[in-house]
């Protein structure tokens, strides 16, 4: 029987809470939880606890929320918990070398990509956006670099032509918790060999922004469809629809009908029974087939329901996007 480890857990969002939940079901003991300070949220901008903090309080765990880990007094308090290891999952604060050196077995990170591909802030969305056919989680021994530490365990999962950012997030959150507990069990027993990351294949997953979620219909249909899926549920792909915004939630690349002439990029074509069809590509000869969307002031709906409402904003021949505004 392996010996239970004393663990400090550091994380903030829902993705991290899944790993904390898995840890709480394991043999190991969580001696403290570190998470970001409460932030304003919602229309009332009320201070709100992170998902990790909420889960920790449900289990009566000590919670610490420092603004930084660089101060000596914060590091001394962390050391006083006498943890064997620190598990870090989407925490949001940089761990200085002094903190990395405190736990006896160092610090582990659950990273949502197949390292060294997609180091950085948004690996889940960037993998889908880039057309990757698989993703996964890497349990990594942390060092001072940005997601550069040696790998202890990798678990993979496919990305299909229908996978959204939200679906992949949830799959990897569960997979990450399971893999992390597996690593802790191995470390508390016979140890586990770490594999340095290869030097080839490094890519960086830049932080998402709302601005980049605007669709440019001169781009190829496959690229646009991948972006729509990657940015669902946040920041959500969108385009202008007159003076308002149409949000696109699910899409796939398609082709023009045999007797259908080319159209300017962004033009709404004659729809299918269950999908909007938008001309795209440099020549307007490709088609983005949208099966779920949200009109301004409405709720997310299947395209079939939007079409049944016979909204004039979605009439064939109308043109979406800034290019339509510029051509007026």
Number of C-alpha atoms within 10 A of each C-alpha: 6 13 13 16 20 19 23 24 29 28 26 26 18 17 23 25 26 23 27 26 16 17 22 15 11 16 15 18 15 22 17 20 24 23 28 21 17 14 11 12 11 8 6 7 9 11 12 14 18 20 17 28 27 15 18 23 12 9 10 10 14 14 18 17 15 14 12 15 17 16 11 11 10 17 16 12 11 20 15 10 14 15 22 18 23 27 27 27 28 19 19 15 17 13 18 15 12 11 20 19 15 20 19 12 16 17 24 25 26 28 26 29 26 21 26 21 19 24 20 18 19 16 27 25 26 25 25 28 21 12 17 14 12 14 23 24 27 26 30 28 23 23 19 12 8 12 24 20 21 21 22 20 19 19 17 14 15 12 19 13 17 15 16 24 26 16 17 22 17 14 14 24 23 18 23 28 23 18 21 27 20 15 18 24 21 15 19 17 14 9 11 14 12 14 13 14 17 12 8 8 10 13 14 16 17 14 11 16 12 12 10 14 20 22 23 19 28 19 16 20 26 21 19 24 28 27 29 30 27 31 28 20 14 17 17 21 27 24 19 19 21 15 9 12 18 22 25 27 27 26 25 21 20 17 14 18 10 6 6 11 10 17 20 21 25 29 24 23 24 16 18 14 12 17 23 26 28 31 29 27 21 14 15 22 20 25 31 28 24 24 22 20 24 18 18 12 9 10 10 16 15 18 25 17 16 21 19 10 10 10 10 9 14 22 16 15 14 16 25 27 23 18 17 17 13 7 7 5
